[in-house]
Structures are given as C-alpha cells and as structure tokens.
Amino acid sequence: MQVEVLEAQGVPLARIAANLGIDRKTARKLRRAQAEPTVAVRRRKSHLD
C-alpha cells in the first residue's frame, strides 16, 4: 500500500494525501486499514429485465 510506504519514509500525512490526490481523512483511514480496500460493484437490474 502506497500510504504505508510513504509514511515509513517519513512523509507527512498531508503531503501523502496531496500526492495521491485523496483527502487527508481518506489517507488516515487507509493508513489504519489492515488490508487493501476493495471496490464492491453493485449491478442494478435494467428496466428490460
């Protein structure tokens, strides 16, 4: 995970967030997360179904 690597190098959290293009709060959540976040894809039924 990039956040952990950058933090281990001593980069401040605000700069990590700016480099990754995410909010500081999101970077903080990613730093605390145990695993890489996944994106759940929800499929909606179409009107034709």
Secondary structure, 3 states (H helix, E strand, C coil): CHHHHHHHCCCCHHHHHHHHCCCHHHHHHHHHCCCCCCCCCCCCCCCCC
